[in-house]
Amino acid sequence: MEQCKHSIVYDEYMLDTLVVWIVGFTDSQVRAFRHTSTLAGVKLVSALITIANYINTEIDNTQVLYEYSVVLLCSVASTFSIHAVLEALFF
């Protein structure tokens, strides 16, 4: 799941098919299938939680960078406008 966190996770057909397959095997009469599919389901959910946490971190970092760039652009714009006013007044 870690390798495909940007592609196959968002493919609704693949993930839906995998979940249906895992749930189907958890209802099996064979204990080995039940246990293996339960473990696979737990691992799948754990991996999806890890990916969700990673995406939330990326969103937070992007928001901080956006806010910083807005502040930086405003300060640069105000610096240019201050220089323009000073040039108009003294030159």
Secondary structure, DSSP 8 states (H G I E B T S, - for coil): --TTTTTGGG-HHHHHHHHHHHHHHHT-SSHHHHHHHHHHHHHHHHHHHHHHHHHHHHHHHHHHHHHHHHHHHHHHHHHHHHHHHHHHHH-
